[in-house]
Amino acid sequence: TSPDTDLPPGTIGSVMTSATIAQKCAKFKLDFGNTVEMDYDPADTSGYFGAYIAKRDPKIMIDPRAELLATDAQYTRWTAGTEAAFSFATPVNGAGLKYTVTAPKFQIINMKVADRNSAMIWDIEGEVHENAGNDAHSILISA
């Protein structure tokens, strides 16, 4: 079984953290933010040599339940522009695979109050910045 043929992993039992604090979310989205450009080749019958990623702007979108400021200072991290580690790990699925997404430097860039089943939540969009190299985020698929 490979990730291309397996059903998407379930999220029940997943663990999500931001700034080492467990998050109670119903939504998780990783947008790679890739801009793909074509590489021209007039000698080829298609007119193209291939394609390449010209620009990347990865973002993570989550909707954690709002907690007391003393418990989780999401608002403070947003207003201060603080970068924090982010992690999302699914439990092992039916095919025996576990998915883990990590971002060492996650910075909240947009945050607004929202509602989920009459509970206050934060609708958060964050940028994923590079750490010590080309490692803005990683996706690990393991058994």
Helices and strands as residue ranges (DSSP letters): E 15-18, E 21-22, E 25-31, E 34-40, E 48-56, E 59-64, H 74-80, E 83-89, E 98-116, E 119-129, E 138-142
